[in-house]
Amino acid sequence: MPPATRARTSRQPGVPVTELTIDRGQADPGRWPYTIPVVRQIYDEGLRLHPGATVLIGANGAGKSTVVEAVAAAWGRRMSAFREDWLQQAVAEPSSEDSDLHRALRLSYTRGGPTGGVFLRAERLHAQADKFSGRGRWAERIEGPILQRSHGEGFLQVLAGMVAEPGFYVLDEPESALSFDSSLVLLSIMSDMLAAGSQILLATHSPVLAALPGAQLLQLGEHGVAPVEYDDCDLVTSWRAFLDRPEMFLRHLR
């Protein structure tokens, strides 16, 4: 497999997901979303995931959400096959706006891996709030109704309650609900989740969240997907350029 999709071999026992592939019998490479470069690359070569955290970065339209939505739905199907109490099944169900990539996407697993996990999209958290409140072990982990909290507070409370349940956690642009300080709190929570044996797939536009220690950064674009160093990725260099000289960007608004 080319270096662009290679992750180091896992030494963490039971890492949930090792690789993404596409069942070619269920896919039409001539139509969307298989025409998106990252999806086409998965179709052609597969994509290995880091045993800890994989962070997808790239411009709008690069395919980050398309990939994470499909991965979450595929993981939800696997977990619901043998966990009747798995509330994440409902959370991971694709919405009417999602692509049908999840039908063809296949996940490779390690045997005996953790069976927890959840898919969280910041903009849908309140719509899913009842699934996280007053239900068995969730009533103990999450204090009080989610809807009585701010969007960001609810998001962090849900994830903090997940630390005790190792699994595969898929997050799609959680920064949309978070302030700078809350983003730092999320970094701490994700670090605790990784230390407890979880695996994380994160799509983000946030240079703060992209700095998650030990994560593999994958940059999506017209080239497909390739690993990138934090200091070299477009996300970080663009923000640094703006913060250093905002007037160079704002003059175009006049």
For each residue, the residues with C-beta under 8 A, 3 or more apart:
1: 5 6 45 46 48
2: 5 6 45
3: 6 227
4: 41 224 225 226 227
5: 1 2 41 45 46 47 48 225
6: 1 2 3 48
7: 48 49 50 51 54 216
8: 50 51
9: 51
10: 15 18 51 110
11: 51
12: 15 51 52 197
13: 110 112
14: 110 111 112 113 114 197
15: 10 12 18 51 110 113 199
16: 75 109 110 113 114 115 117 167 168 199
17: 20 49 71 75 107 108 109 168 199 201
18: 10 15 48 49 51 108 109 110
19: 46 47 48 49 107 108
20: 17 42 46 47 48 49 67 71 105 106 107 108
21: 42 46 47 105 106 108
22: 26 27 34 39 42 43 46 101 104 105 106
23: 26 27 104 105 106
24: 27 29 43 104
25:
26: 22 23 103 104
27: 22 23 24 34 43 104
28: 31 34
29: 24 34 35 40 43
30: 34 35
31: 28 34 35
32: 35 36 99
33: 36 39 63 66 99 101
34: 22 27 28 29 30 31 39 40 43 101
35: 29 30 31 32 39 40
36: 32 33 39 40 62 63 66
37: 40 41 62 63 220 221 222 223 224 225
38: 41 42 58 62 63 66 67 220 224 225
39: 22 33 34 35 36 42 43 63 66 67 101
40: 29 34 35 36 37 43 44 224
41: 4 5 37 38 44 45 47 224 225
42: 20 21 22 38 39 45 46 47 67 105
43: 22 24 27 29 34 39 40
44: 40 41
45: 1 2 5 41 42
46: 1 5 19 20 21 22 42
47: 5 19 20 21 41 42 225
48: 1 5 6 7 18 19 20
49: 7 17 18 19 20 54 199 201
50: 7 8 53 54 199 215 216
51: 7 8 9 10 11 12 15 18 199
52: 12 194 199 200 214 215 216
53: 50 190 194 199 200 201 202 212 214 215 216
54: 7 49 50 200 201 202 215 216 218
55: 202 203 204 209 210 212 215 216 217 218
56: 64 67 68 201 202 203 204 218 220 225
57: 64 203 204 205 210 217 218 219 220 228 233 234 235
58: 38 62 63 64 219 220 221 234
59: 62 221 234
60:
61:
62: 36 37 38 58 59 220 221
63: 33 36 37 38 39 58 66 67 220
64: 56 57 58 67 68 172 173 203 220
65: 68 69 172 173 203
66: 33 36 38 39 63 69 70 98 99 101
67: 20 38 39 42 56 63 64 70 71 101 203
68: 56 64 65 71 72 119 170 171 172 201 203
69: 65 66 72 73 94 95 98 99 101 102 119 172
70: 66 67 73 74 94 98 99 101 102 105
71: 17 20 67 68 74 75 102 105 107 170 201
72: 68 69 75 76 92 102 119 170
73: 69 70 76 77 92 93 94 98 102 105 119
74: 70 71 77 78 102 105 106 107
75: 16 17 71 72 78 79 92 107 117 119 168 170
76: 72 73 79 80 86 88 89 91 92 93 119
77: 73 74 80 81
78: 74 75 81 107 109
79: 75 76 82 83 86 88 89 115 117
80: 76 77 83 86 89
81: 77 78
82: 79 115
83: 79 80 86 89 115
84:
85: 136
86: 76 79 80 83 89 115
87: 90 91 131 132 135 138
88: 76 79 91 92 116 117 118 119
89: 76 79 80 83 86 92 93
90: 87 93 128 131
91: 76 87 88 118 119 120 128 131
92: 72 73 75 76 88 89 118 119 170
93: 73 76 89 90
94: 69 70 73 98 102
95: 69 98 124
96:
97:
98: 66 69 70 73 94 95 102
99: 32 33 66 69 70 102
100: 103 104
101: 22 33 34 39 66 67 69 70 104 105
102: 69 70 71 72 73 74 94 98 99 105
103: 26 100
104: 22 23 24 26 27 100 101
105: 20 21 22 23 42 70 71 73 74 101 102
106: 20 21 22 23 74
107: 17 19 20 71 74 75 78
108: 17 18 19 20 21
109: 16 17 18 78 113
110: 10 13 14 15 16 18 113
111: 14
112: 13 14
113: 14 15 16 109 110
114: 14 16 117 165 166 167 168 197 198
115: 16 79 82 83 86 167
116: 88 162 165 166 167 168 198
117: 16 75 79 88 114 167 168 169 170 198
118: 88 91 92 158 162 167 169 170
119: 68 69 72 73 75 76 88 91 92 170 171 172
120: 91 125 155 158 159 169 170 171 172 174
121: 124 125 172 173
122: 125 151 155 172 173 174 175 176 177 178
123: 176 177
124: 95 121 127 128
125: 120 121 122 128 129 146 151 154 155 158 177
126: 129 146 147 151 154
127: 124
128: 90 91 124 125 131 132
129: 125 126 132 133 145 146 147 154
130: 133
131: 87 90 91 128 135
132: 87 128 129 135 138 142 146 158 161
133: 129 130 138 139 142 144 145 146
134: 138 139 145
135: 87 131 132 138 139
136: 85 139
137: 140 141
138: 87 132 133 134 135 141 142 161
139: 133 134 135 136 142
140: 137
141: 137 138 160 161 162 164
142: 132 133 138 139 146 157 158 161
143: 157
144: 133 148 149
145: 129 133 134 148 149
146: 125 126 129 132 133 142 149 154 157 158
147: 126 129 154
148: 144 145
149: 144 145 146 153 154 157
150: 153 154
151: 122 125 126 154 155 177
152: 155 156 177 178 179 182
153: 149 150 156 157 182
154: 125 126 129 146 147 149 150 151 157 158 177
155: 120 122 125 151 152 158 159 174 177 178 186
156: 152 153 159 160 178 182 185 186 189
157: 142 143 146 149 153 154 160 161
158: 118 120 125 132 142 146 154 155 161 162
159: 120 155 156 162 163 169 186 189 190 193
160: 141 156 157 163 189
161: 132 138 141 142 157 158 164
162: 116 118 141 158 159 165 167 169 193 198
163: 159 160 189 192 193 196 198
164: 141 161 196
165: 114 116 162
166: 114 116 193 196 197 198
167: 16 114 115 116 117 118 162 198 199
168: 16 17 75 114 116 117 198 199 200 201
169: 117 118 120 159 162 193 198 199 200 201
170: 68 71 72 75 92 117 118 119 120 200 201 202
171: 68 119 120 174 200 201 202 203 204
172: 64 65 68 69 119 120 121 122 203
173: 64 65 121 122 176 203 204 205
174: 120 122 155 171 177 178 186 202 204 209
175: 122 178 183 204 205 206 208 209
176: 122 123 173
177: 122 123 125 151 152 154 155 174 182
178: 122 152 155 156 174 175 182 183 186
179: 152 182 183
180: 183 184 208
181: 184 185
182: 152 153 156 177 178 179 185 186
183: 175 178 179 180 186 187 206 208 209
184: 180 181 187 188 208
185: 156 181 182 188 189
186: 155 156 159 174 178 182 183 189 190 209
187: 183 184 190 191 208 209 211 212
188: 184 185 191 192
189: 156 159 160 163 185 186 192 193
190: 53 159 186 187 193 194 200 202 212
191: 187 188 194 195 212 213
192: 163 188 189 195 196
193: 159 162 163 166 169 189 190 196 198 200
194: 52 53 190 191 197 198 199 200 214
195: 191 192
196: 163 164 166 192 193
197: 12 14 114 166 194
198: 114 116 117 162 163 166 167 168 169 193 194
199: 15 16 17 49 50 51 52 53 167 168 169 194
200: 52 53 54 168 169 170 171 190 193 194 212 215
201: 17 49 53 54 56 68 71 168 169 170 171
202: 53 54 55 56 170 171 174 190 209 212 215
203: 55 56 57 64 65 67 68 171 172 173
204: 55 56 57 171 173 174 175 209 210
205: 57 173 175 235
206: 175 183 209 210
207: 210 211 235 236 239
208: 175 180 183 184 187 211
209: 55 174 175 183 186 187 202 204 206 212
210: 55 57 204 206 207 215 217 230 233 235 236
211: 187 207 208 230
212: 53 55 187 190 191 200 202 209 215
213: 191
214: 52 53 194
215: 50 52 53 54 55 200 202 210 212
216: 7 50 52 53 54 55 227
217: 55 57 210 227 228 229 230 233
218: 54 55 56 57 225 226 227 228
219: 57 58 225 226 227 228 233 234 235
220: 37 38 56 57 58 62 63 64 224 225
221: 37 58 59 62 224 234
222: 37
223: 37 226
224: 4 37 38 40 41 220 221
225: 4 5 37 38 41 47 56 218 219 220
226: 4 218 219 223
227: 3 4 216 217 218 219
228: 57 217 218 219 232 233
229: 217 232 233
230: 210 211 217 233 236
231: 236 237
232: 228 229 236 237
233: 57 210 217 219 228 229 230 236 237
234: 57 58 59 219 221 237 238
235: 57 205 207 210 219 238 239
236: 207 210 230 231 232 233 239 240
237: 231 232 233 234 240 241
238: 234 235 241 242
239: 207 235 236 242 243
240: 236 237 243 244
241: 237 238 244 245 248 249
242: 238 239 245 246 249
243: 239 240 246
244: 240 241
245: 241 242 248 249
246: 242 243 249 250
247: 250 251
248: 241 245 251
249: 241 242 245 246 252
250: 246 247 253 254
251: 247 248 254
252: 249
253: 250
254: 250 251
